[in-house]
Amino acid sequence: MKYLALLSVLTLSACSSVPHKIEMSQSTAANMNLIALTEQSAPKGVAGTYQFHIKAAGAQGSWLYLNTETDYRDRRSITVSIQPNVVAELQSKYGQPADTFFIDKTIEVTGEAKRVTIDFMSRGRVTNKYYYQTHIAVSSIKQLRVIESY
């Protein structure tokens, strides 16, 4: 009986090391499931095609960040980080700034969701404090499409 229990544990732990590839809906529960999967998979990511309702956007330099919550620091938020060359392509495609275009739209994004460490800064310097966010990097316009507008 002990051997059966041991075999079950080993089998289950072997299954958890298999890379995940999933489809997600736009609900908060699905977002939290994805966040949990990225935590379990860290430092590796979770490849898939995901759907998110975008509530906020922000820019840092030429990068664009689309967020599933109004506060990007919210534990439930997932961030789609878009490279500068893609931001320019999106603006050209949709005829308006990408940071305002995606608000209140549901998007589908294909990529790898990863847990990233965000350092707190003080006077331009990294402190010993940090928190985690879940990001999906977009390096090609083909990774992103609008599936619903509100």
Contacts in CASP RR format, 6 or more apart in sequence:
PFRMAT RR
TARGET T0000
AUTHOR 0000-0000-0000
METHOD contacts of the structure
MODEL  1
MKYLALLSVLTLSACSSVPHKIEMSQSTAANMNLIALTEQSAPKGVAGTY
QFHIKAAGAQGSWLYLNTETDYRDRRSITVSIQPNVVAELQSKYGQPADT
FFIDKTIEVTGEAKRVTIDFMSRGRVTNKYYYQTHIAVSSIKQLRVIESY
16 40 0 8 1.000
19 41 0 8 1.000
19 44 0 8 1.000
19 46 0 8 1.000
19 47 0 8 1.000
20 37 0 8 1.000
20 41 0 8 1.000
20 46 0 8 1.000
20 47 0 8 1.000
21 46 0 8 1.000
21 47 0 8 1.000
21 48 0 8 1.000
22 34 0 8 1.000
22 37 0 8 1.000
22 46 0 8 1.000
22 48 0 8 1.000
23 48 0 8 1.000
23 49 0 8 1.000
23 50 0 8 1.000
24 30 0 8 1.000
24 31 0 8 1.000
24 33 0 8 1.000
24 34 0 8 1.000
24 48 0 8 1.000
24 49 0 8 1.000
24 50 0 8 1.000
24 51 0 8 1.000
25 51 0 8 1.000
26 51 0 8 1.000
26 52 0 8 1.000
26 53 0 8 1.000
26 106 0 8 1.000
28 76 0 8 1.000
31 52 0 8 1.000
31 68 0 8 1.000
31 76 0 8 1.000
31 77 0 8 1.000
31 78 0 8 1.000
32 76 0 8 1.000
34 46 0 8 1.000
34 50 0 8 1.000
34 78 0 8 1.000
34 113 0 8 1.000
34 134 0 8 1.000
35 75 0 8 1.000
35 76 0 8 1.000
35 78 0 8 1.000
35 115 0 8 1.000
35 134 0 8 1.000
37 46 0 8 1.000
37 113 0 8 1.000
38 45 0 8 1.000
38 46 0 8 1.000
38 113 0 8 1.000
38 114 0 8 1.000
38 115 0 8 1.000
38 134 0 8 1.000
39 115 0 8 1.000
39 132 0 8 1.000
41 115 0 8 1.000
42 114 0 8 1.000
42 115 0 8 1.000
43 114 0 8 1.000
43 115 0 8 1.000
44 114 0 8 1.000
45 112 0 8 1.000
45 113 0 8 1.000
45 114 0 8 1.000
45 115 0 8 1.000
46 112 0 8 1.000
46 113 0 8 1.000
46 114 0 8 1.000
47 111 0 8 1.000
47 112 0 8 1.000
47 113 0 8 1.000
48 110 0 8 1.000
48 111 0 8 1.000
48 112 0 8 1.000
48 113 0 8 1.000
49 108 0 8 1.000
49 109 0 8 1.000
49 110 0 8 1.000
49 111 0 8 1.000
50 78 0 8 1.000
50 108 0 8 1.000
50 109 0 8 1.000
50 110 0 8 1.000
50 111 0 8 1.000
50 113 0 8 1.000
50 136 0 8 1.000
51 106 0 8 1.000
51 107 0 8 1.000
51 108 0 8 1.000
51 109 0 8 1.000
51 147 0 8 1.000
52 66 0 8 1.000
52 68 0 8 1.000
52 78 0 8 1.000
52 80 0 8 1.000
52 106 0 8 1.000
52 107 0 8 1.000
52 109 0 8 1.000
53 68 0 8 1.000
53 104 0 8 1.000
53 105 0 8 1.000
53 106 0 8 1.000
54 66 0 8 1.000
54 67 0 8 1.000
54 68 0 8 1.000
54 80 0 8 1.000
54 102 0 8 1.000
54 103 0 8 1.000
54 104 0 8 1.000
54 105 0 8 1.000
54 106 0 8 1.000
54 107 0 8 1.000
55 67 0 8 1.000
55 68 0 8 1.000
55 69 0 8 1.000
55 70 0 8 1.000
55 103 0 8 1.000
55 104 0 8 1.000
56 66 0 8 1.000
56 67 0 8 1.000
56 69 0 8 1.000
56 70 0 8 1.000
56 71 0 8 1.000
56 72 0 8 1.000
56 103 0 8 1.000
57 64 0 8 1.000
57 65 0 8 1.000
57 66 0 8 1.000
57 67 0 8 1.000
57 98 0 8 1.000
57 99 0 8 1.000
57 100 0 8 1.000
57 102 0 8 1.000
57 103 0 8 1.000
58 64 0 8 1.000
58 65 0 8 1.000
58 66 0 8 1.000
58 67 0 8 1.000
58 72 0 8 1.000
58 99 0 8 1.000
59 65 0 8 1.000
59 99 0 8 1.000
61 84 0 8 1.000
62 84 0 8 1.000
62 87 0 8 1.000
63 81 0 8 1.000
63 82 0 8 1.000
63 83 0 8 1.000
63 84 0 8 1.000
63 87 0 8 1.000
64 81 0 8 1.000
64 82 0 8 1.000
64 87 0 8 1.000
64 90 0 8 1.000
64 98 0 8 1.000
64 99 0 8 1.000
65 72 0 8 1.000
65 79 0 8 1.000
65 80 0 8 1.000
65 81 0 8 1.000
65 82 0 8 1.000
66 79 0 8 1.000
66 80 0 8 1.000
66 82 0 8 1.000
66 102 0 8 1.000
66 107 0 8 1.000
67 77 0 8 1.000
67 78 0 8 1.000
67 79 0 8 1.000
67 80 0 8 1.000
68 76 0 8 1.000
68 77 0 8 1.000
68 78 0 8 1.000
68 79 0 8 1.000
69 76 0 8 1.000
69 77 0 8 1.000
71 77 0 8 1.000
72 79 0 8 1.000
72 133 0 8 1.000
73 131 0 8 1.000
73 133 0 8 1.000
77 133 0 8 1.000
77 134 0 8 1.000
78 113 0 8 1.000
78 134 0 8 1.000
78 135 0 8 1.000
78 136 0 8 1.000
79 133 0 8 1.000
79 134 0 8 1.000
79 135 0 8 1.000
79 136 0 8 1.000
80 107 0 8 1.000
80 109 0 8 1.000
80 135 0 8 1.000
80 136 0 8 1.000
80 138 0 8 1.000
80 144 0 8 1.000
81 135 0 8 1.000
81 136 0 8 1.000
81 137 0 8 1.000
81 138 0 8 1.000
82 90 0 8 1.000
82 98 0 8 1.000
82 138 0 8 1.000
82 144 0 8 1.000
83 137 0 8 1.000
83 138 0 8 1.000
83 139 0 8 1.000
86 138 0 8 1.000
86 139 0 8 1.000
86 140 0 8 1.000
86 141 0 8 1.000
86 144 0 8 1.000
87 98 0 8 1.000
89 141 0 8 1.000
90 98 0 8 1.000
90 101 0 8 1.000
90 141 0 8 1.000
90 144 0 8 1.000
91 97 0 8 1.000
91 98 0 8 1.000
91 101 0 8 1.000
93 141 0 8 1.000
94 101 0 8 1.000
95 101 0 8 1.000
102 146 0 8 1.000
104 149 0 8 1.000
104 150 0 8 1.000
105 146 0 8 1.000
105 148 0 8 1.000
105 149 0 8 1.000
105 150 0 8 1.000
106 146 0 8 1.000
106 147 0 8 1.000
106 148 0 8 1.000
106 149 0 8 1.000
106 150 0 8 1.000
107 144 0 8 1.000
107 145 0 8 1.000
107 146 0 8 1.000
107 147 0 8 1.000
108 144 0 8 1.000
108 145 0 8 1.000
108 146 0 8 1.000
108 147 0 8 1.000
109 136 0 8 1.000
109 138 0 8 1.000
109 143 0 8 1.000
109 144 0 8 1.000
110 142 0 8 1.000
110 143 0 8 1.000
110 144 0 8 1.000
111 136 0 8 1.000
111 137 0 8 1.000
111 138 0 8 1.000
111 143 0 8 1.000
112 136 0 8 1.000
112 137 0 8 1.000
113 134 0 8 1.000
113 135 0 8 1.000
113 136 0 8 1.000
114 134 0 8 1.000
114 135 0 8 1.000
114 136 0 8 1.000
114 137 0 8 1.000
115 132 0 8 1.000
115 133 0 8 1.000
115 134 0 8 1.000
116 132 0 8 1.000
116 133 0 8 1.000
116 134 0 8 1.000
116 135 0 8 1.000
117 130 0 8 1.000
117 131 0 8 1.000
117 132 0 8 1.000
118 130 0 8 1.000
118 131 0 8 1.000
118 132 0 8 1.000
118 133 0 8 1.000
119 126 0 8 1.000
119 127 0 8 1.000
119 129 0 8 1.000
119 130 0 8 1.000
120 126 0 8 1.000
120 127 0 8 1.000
120 129 0 8 1.000
120 130 0 8 1.000
120 131 0 8 1.000
121 127 0 8 1.000
138 144 0 8 1.000
END
